[in-house]
């Protein structure tokens, strides 16, 4: 979710008040009741898990996510 919603560095400075200039991770964090740091960390974890799945196979991804 984070990766698909974030914009290139700087973002759109012309949209309606830019949601008080919050970063994408902070906006998503507010929606889900967590911090922007948690959102960014989760996005990085997700990318890492996807990379493992590409290299080793989807069984490894399932083992990581479901134990």
Number of C-alpha atoms within 10 A of each C-alpha: 9 18 12 6 10 13 12 7 6 7 13 11 9 7 8 8 9 12 10 8 12 12 16 19 23 20 19 21 18 13 10 10 10 14 16 19 12 14 21 18 13 13 16 14 12 14 13 13 18 16 13 16 16 12 10 11 12 14 11 17 19 12 9 12 10 7 7
